[in-house]
Amino acid sequence: MSETFFIAGGAGFIGSNFVRFLREKKPRAKIVVFDALTYAGNLENLRGVDHDFVRGDISKKPEVFAAFEKFLPNFVVNFAAETHVDRSILGPEIFVETNIRGTQNLLEATRKFEIQKYLQISTDEVYGDLGDTKNTFFTEKTPLRPNCPYAASKAGADLLVKSYFETYKTPVLITRCTNNYGPFQFPEKLIPFFLTKILADEPVPMYGDGKNVRDWLFVRDHCRAILMVLEKGKLGDIYNIGGHNEKTNLEITKILFQKLGKPEKIIFVKDRLAHDRRYAMDASKIERELGWRPEFPFEKWIDETISWYLENQKWVENCLQKD
């Protein structure tokens, strides 16, 4: 009997990359993509990939339960979330509704339909801010101290997932990853947003002094880690995923200008509210226990990422019109 994977949020950036990766690794599996197709969800991201699609919202329990009853999946991976910090500052309600209530609906469906494994895709932002410290990293035991509504909603979802394991023995797993880059990322996030500005010869707006540090990971490395955790991770556990590639926002921006051969046009603007200074992951647990390590060097794959956006300007234009 073939396996059935239920991928919530599978038409988004990381979700669609995971669907593509999963299809490569599991050619006989049934893949069900469940997505509300909000501004960041795009069926073009899945073009050419064999899958079943259900348009649905994880915050609407009847829609979730109907899809589970129809497909009876073995595995559930939840990418579905509102993720943009700026949007969460302007309107936190939808973040609570989707990220917390939606997760709870998926957990309830996982219980009712006796799903084999449920994997929650989370973020390093739930840990809060490392400040200007160096040589300190988030571990899976770092207390949750989210500072913006987006991060708080994801932390709340993580706590729900853990509570279902402790209370109901629901077979859950959680991954928390650093910043991803790669194809199909909606152009509101730093790299595709700045690429769009630079290509249009417009100045790039830089929050604060631009020295906020993030750890960057190519999306395919993240997808490989997710499948490893789903297949070999210990139920109830959390796994940090990191790229060992810390760079400031200003460094990333200068790289983009240099790669495109454009003169630097950077405008420093008022810093974002609750703008965490530094995130950095200790990924030694997943490296030690599951044998995962990042394989795609930033120097090569930032070039591949830039090339993808240059070759897919129509996709970018369609995204901007949809927003």
TATALIN-V561935 format. One record per residue. N is the residue number from 1. RES is the residue in one small letter. SS is DSSP state (H for helix, E for strand, L for the rest). OMEGA is omega in whole degrees, -180 to 180 (999 if undefined). Layout:
BEGIN
N RES SS OMEGA
N RES SS OMEGA
END
This chain:
BEGIN
1 m L -180
2 s L 179
3 e L 176
4 t E -180
5 f E 178
6 f E -174
7 i E 177
8 a E -176
9 g L -175
10 g L 177
11 a L 177
12 g L -175
13 f H -176
14 i H -180
15 g H -179
16 s H 175
17 n H 178
18 f H 178
19 v H 178
20 r H 179
21 f H -179
22 l H 179
23 r H 176
24 e H -174
25 k H -177
26 k L -173
27 p L -178
28 r L -177
29 a L 171
30 k E -179
31 i E 179
32 v E 177
33 v E 179
34 f E -173
35 d E -180
36 a L -178
37 l L 169
38 t L -177
39 y L -175
40 a L 178
41 g L -172
42 n L 180
43 l H 175
44 e H 178
45 n H -176
46 l H -178
47 r L 177
48 g L -179
49 v L -180
50 d L 179
51 h L 169
52 d E -179
53 f E 174
54 v E 174
55 r E -177
56 g L -175
57 d L -177
58 i L 179
59 s L 179
60 k L -173
61 k H -180
62 p H 180
63 e H 178
64 v H -176
65 f H 179
66 a H 180
67 a H 177
68 f H -179
69 e H -179
70 k H -171
71 f H 179
72 l L -176
73 p L 172
74 n L -174
75 f E 177
76 v E 174
77 v E -174
78 n E 171
79 f L -171
80 a L -179
81 a L 162
82 e L -168
83 t L -172
84 h L -175
85 v H -178
86 d H 179
87 r H 180
88 s H 178
89 i H -179
90 l H -177
91 g L -174
92 p L -171
93 e H -177
94 i H 178
95 f H 177
96 v H -177
97 e H -176
98 t H -169
99 n H -179
100 i H -180
101 r H 179
102 g H 177
103 t H -180
104 q H 177
105 n H 178
106 l H 179
107 l H 178
108 e H 177
109 a H 177
110 t H 177
111 r H -174
112 k H -174
113 f L 173
114 e L 180
115 i L -177
116 q L 178
117 k E 176
118 y E 180
119 l E 178
120 q E 178
121 i E -177
122 s E -169
123 t E 175
124 d H -176
125 e H 179
126 v H -178
127 y H 180
128 g L -168
129 d L 174
130 l L 179
131 g L -179
132 d L -179
133 t L 174
134 k L 179
135 n L 169
136 t L -172
137 f L 173
138 f E 169
139 t L 179
140 e L 179
141 k L 176
142 t L 179
143 p L 178
144 l L 179
145 r L -177
146 p L -175
147 n L 178
148 c L -178
149 p H 177
150 y H -178
151 a H 180
152 a H 179
153 s H 177
154 k H 177
155 a H 177
156 g H 178
157 a H 179
158 d H -180
159 l H 175
160 l H -180
161 v H 179
162 k H -179
163 s H 179
164 y H 176
165 f H -177
166 e H -175
167 t H -172
168 y H -175
169 k L 175
170 t L -174
171 p L -173
172 v E 174
173 l E 178
174 i E 170
175 t E 176
176 r E -172
177 c E 176
178 t L 179
179 n E 176
180 n E 171
181 y E -179
182 g L -177
183 p L 174
184 f L 177
185 q L -176
186 f L -173
187 p L 167
188 e L 180
189 k L -163
190 l H -173
191 i H -180
192 p H 178
193 f H 180
194 f H 175
195 l H -180
196 t H 179
197 k H -177
198 i H -180
199 l H 179
200 a L -178
201 d L 177
202 e L 177
203 p L -180
204 v E 178
205 p E -176
206 m E 178
207 y E 173
208 g L 179
209 d L 178
210 g L -175
211 k L 173
212 n L -172
213 v E 174
214 r E 177
215 d E -172
216 w E -178
217 l E 176
218 f E -170
219 v H -179
220 r H 174
221 d H 178
222 h H -180
223 c H 179
224 r H 178
225 a H -180
226 i H -179
227 l H 177
228 m H 179
229 v H -179
230 l H -176
231 e H -170
232 k H -177
233 g L 178
234 k L -177
235 l L -179
236 g L -175
237 d L 176
238 i E 179
239 y E 173
240 n E 180
241 i E -177
242 g L -175
243 g L -176
244 h L -173
245 n L -178
246 e E 176
247 k E 174
248 t E 176
249 n H 179
250 l H 178
251 e H 179
252 i H -178
253 t H 180
254 k H 176
255 i H -179
256 l H 177
257 f H -178
258 q H -179
259 k H -178
260 l H 179
261 g L -178
262 k L 175
263 p L -177
264 e L 174
265 k L -176
266 i E 175
267 i E 178
268 f E -176
269 v E 180
270 k L -175
271 d L 177
272 r L 175
273 l L 177
274 a L -177
275 h L -179
276 d L -173
277 r L -175
278 r E 168
279 y L 174
280 a L -175
281 m E 163
282 d L -178
283 a L -175
284 s H -179
285 k H -180
286 i H 177
287 e H -177
288 r H -172
289 e H -175
290 l H 177
291 g L 179
292 w L 170
293 r L 178
294 p L -177
295 e L -172
296 f L -178
297 p L -178
298 f H -176
299 e H 179
300 k H -169
301 w H 169
302 i H 175
303 d H 179
304 e H -180
305 t H 178
306 i H 179
307 s H -180
308 w H -179
309 y H 177
310 l H -178
311 e H -176
312 n L -180
313 q H 178
314 k H 177
315 w H 179
316 v H -180
317 e H 179
318 n H 178
319 c H -178
320 l H 177
321 q H -179
322 k H -175
323 d L 999
END
